Amino acid sequence: MSPLSNFLSQTMIFQDLPLDQLEDLEGLAVIKSYGKGEVLFHQGDAGIGFFVIQSGRVKVFKLSPQGKEQILHIFGQGDHFAEVPALDGKCFPASAAALESSELLFFPRQPFLSLLEQRPSLAINLLKSFARHLRRFSNLVDSLALQDVPARLATYLLNLSGELNNVDIIKLDLPKNQLAARLGTIPETLSRAFSKLNRAGLISMDGIEITLLDLENLKHLANCDR
């Protein structure tokens, strides 16, 4: 198995596929590199394919007419995105940009659709992918509609701790202006939310390093507004 096929076999969208299908996918993949801040596509651009991240991180976001940014999700190594417009042929419903230097695999729409017609097991994997995305966006809507900003921040910090094996000391993985956009607010409101958690004795802050002092009450705050 080639290194690229091995990588594809470990992604959620292509896991458990047989080697011949992985090799077919490898033949379609186009390697693309992006610098920090570089835009992959804009909302409204033609959905000509989808992406799998080999390295780096990418944000998918929308902009209001006034220029306010709402980050829909941040994708990292092994994640995939933009499958829906790649399948239905419609425009990208949001924009995407690299948060850091990133290398991605691009799968062009028409060749992938041709392969999909021949490979039912690949179609099943795509259905699982759509289910995961739907659940993620349902959680995002739930958070924005039902939680205030301190509760959203508590949820974010707890999720980040969980991703790092439930450690009590974490480092923010986004600049605060980007984190504000991720949480559906503005930097000034986010700063007040950090201060509120700090004053309540739930966290302590040292730059980007956050110590979670009271996990029980952080969890209570994260859930109480739902």
LINCOR-V269975 format. One record per pair of residues at least 12 apart in sequence whose C-alpha atoms are under 6 Angstrom apart, sorted by sequence separation. I is the first residue (numbers start at 1). J is the second residue. D is the distance in Angstrom with one decimal. If there is no record, write none. Layout:
i->I j->J d->D
i->I j->J d->D
This chain:
i->60 j->72 d->5.6
i->202 j->214 d->4.8
i->60 j->73 d->5.5
i->59 j->73 d->5.9
i->59 j->74 d->4.4
i->58 j->74 d->5.7
i->5 j->22 d->5.5
i->58 j->75 d->5.2
i->57 j->75 d->5.6
i->57 j->76 d->4.5
i->55 j->77 d->5.0
i->54 j->77 d->5.3
i->86 j->109 d->5.3
i->53 j->77 d->5.0
i->54 j->78 d->6.0
i->53 j->78 d->5.3
i->53 j->79 d->5.6
i->52 j->79 d->5.7
i->52 j->80 d->4.3
i->51 j->80 d->5.5
i->51 j->81 d->5.6
i->50 j->82 d->4.8
i->62 j->94 d->5.3
i->50 j->83 d->5.2
i->61 j->94 d->5.7
i->61 j->95 d->5.3
i->60 j->95 d->5.6
i->50 j->86 d->5.9
i->60 j->96 d->4.3
i->172 j->208 d->5.3
i->49 j->86 d->4.6
i->59 j->96 d->5.6
i->171 j->208 d->5.4
i->47 j->85 d->4.9
i->48 j->86 d->5.6
i->59 j->97 d->5.6
i->171 j->209 d->4.4
i->47 j->86 d->5.1
i->58 j->97 d->5.6
i->170 j->209 d->5.8
i->58 j->98 d->4.4
i->170 j->210 d->5.3
i->58 j->99 d->5.4
i->169 j->210 d->5.7
i->47 j->89 d->5.7
i->57 j->99 d->5.5
i->169 j->211 d->4.4
i->47 j->90 d->5.7
i->150 j->193 d->4.8
i->168 j->211 d->5.8
i->47 j->91 d->4.8
i->56 j->100 d->5.9
i->168 j->212 d->5.1
i->46 j->91 d->4.4
i->47 j->92 d->5.3
i->56 j->101 d->5.9
i->45 j->91 d->5.3
i->56 j->102 d->4.1
i->44 j->91 d->5.0
i->45 j->92 d->5.6
i->55 j->102 d->5.3
i->44 j->92 d->5.3
i->55 j->103 d->5.2
i->43 j->92 d->5.2
i->54 j->103 d->5.5
i->43 j->93 d->5.3
i->54 j->104 d->5.2
i->43 j->94 d->4.2
i->53 j->104 d->4.5
i->43 j->95 d->4.6
i->52 j->104 d->5.7
i->42 j->95 d->4.3
i->52 j->105 d->5.1
i->41 j->95 d->5.6
i->51 j->105 d->5.5
i->41 j->96 d->5.6
i->51 j->106 d->4.7
i->40 j->96 d->5.4
i->50 j->106 d->5.8
i->39 j->96 d->5.9
i->40 j->97 d->5.4
i->50 j->107 d->5.4
i->39 j->97 d->4.1
i->49 j->107 d->5.4
i->38 j->97 d->5.5
i->49 j->108 d->4.2
i->37 j->97 d->5.9
i->38 j->98 d->5.5
i->48 j->108 d->6.0
i->49 j->109 d->4.4
i->37 j->98 d->5.1
i->48 j->109 d->5.3
i->36 j->98 d->5.3
i->37 j->99 d->5.7
i->36 j->99 d->5.3
i->36 j->100 d->4.0
i->154 j->218 d->5.8
i->36 j->101 d->4.9
i->35 j->101 d->4.4
i->11 j->78 d->5.0
i->34 j->101 d->5.8
i->155 j->222 d->5.1
i->34 j->102 d->5.3
i->154 j->222 d->5.4
i->33 j->102 d->5.8
i->33 j->103 d->4.5
i->151 j->221 d->5.5
i->32 j->103 d->5.8
i->151 j->222 d->4.6
i->32 j->104 d->5.2
i->31 j->104 d->5.8
i->31 j->105 d->4.7
i->30 j->105 d->5.5
i->29 j->105 d->5.6
i->30 j->106 d->5.0
i->29 j->106 d->5.5
i->29 j->107 d->5.1
i->147 j->225 d->5.0
i->146 j->225 d->5.9
i->146 j->226 d->5.2
i->71 j->181 d->5.4
i->70 j->181 d->4.9
i->71 j->182 d->4.5
i->13 j->125 d->5.7
i->69 j->181 d->5.6
i->70 j->184 d->5.7
